[in-house]
Amino acid sequence: MELTHILDFAHKHCRFKLRSGKEVFGVIWEVETNESKRLFFASVRDYERAQHEPHRPIEVMPLPVDEIVHVESLAS
């Protein structure tokens, strides 16, 4: 998938189908560093906790764009 299409789903509860065949549920967002931009993934619960309690640690993992083959919004 293209990054521009994936970013339409940033900060929303979604279902992601990965190249490995796995399906994961959560939220992605883009983080810009000095030299690049990267996507990160967290569960909905961890993402919401980070929004309301930014001082608490959460489980976050990088999610390369080329690993995502399909995304579907579950947000209402």
C-alpha positions in Angstrom: 0.0 0.0 0.0 1.1 3.6 -0.5 2.0 5.7 2.5 -0.4 8.5 1.5 -3.4 6.0 1.5 -2.3 4.5 4.8 -2.1 7.9 6.4 -5.8 8.4 5.7 -6.2 5.9 8.6 -3.8 7.4 11.0 -5.0 8.0 14.6 -8.0 5.8 14.0 -8.9 2.3 15.3 -8.3 0.0 12.4 -7.8 -3.6 11.3 -4.5 -4.2 9.5 -3.7 -7.2 7.3 0.0 -7.7 7.2 2.2 -9.4 4.5 2.7 -12.3 6.8 -1.1 -13.0 6.8 -1.6 -11.8 10.3 -4.4 -9.4 11.2 -3.7 -6.9 13.9 -6.1 -4.3 15.5 -4.9 -0.9 16.7 -3.8 2.5 15.7 -1.0 3.8 13.5 0.6 7.2 13.4 3.6 8.8 11.7 6.6 10.1 13.5 9.1 12.4 11.8 12.7 12.2 12.9 15.7 14.3 11.7 16.1 12.2 8.5 13.0 10.2 8.0 9.4 9.5 8.7 8.3 6.2 10.3 4.9 4.6 11.1 4.3 3.2 14.6 1.6 0.9 15.9 -0.1 0.4 19.3 -3.2 -1.2 20.6 -6.2 1.1 20.9 -6.0 1.0 24.7 -2.3 1.9 24.7 -2.8 4.7 22.1 -5.7 6.2 24.1 -3.6 6.0 27.3 -0.8 7.8 25.6 -3.2 10.6 24.6 -4.6 11.0 28.1 -1.5 10.1 30.2 1.6 10.9 28.1 3.9 10.3 31.1 3.0 6.6 31.3 4.9 4.1 29.1 3.0 2.2 26.4 3.8 -0.7 24.1 4.7 0.7 20.6 6.2 -1.0 17.6 7.4 0.3 14.3 5.3 -0.9 11.4 7.0 -0.6 8.0 4.7 0.6 5.2 5.6 -2.4 3.0 4.3 -4.8 5.7 0.7 -3.5 5.4 -1.3 -5.0 2.6 -4.8 -3.8 3.7 -6.3 -1.5 6.2 -9.9 -1.0 7.3 -11.2 1.6 9.7 -13.2 0.3 12.7 -13.9 3.8 14.1 -17.5 4.8 14.2 
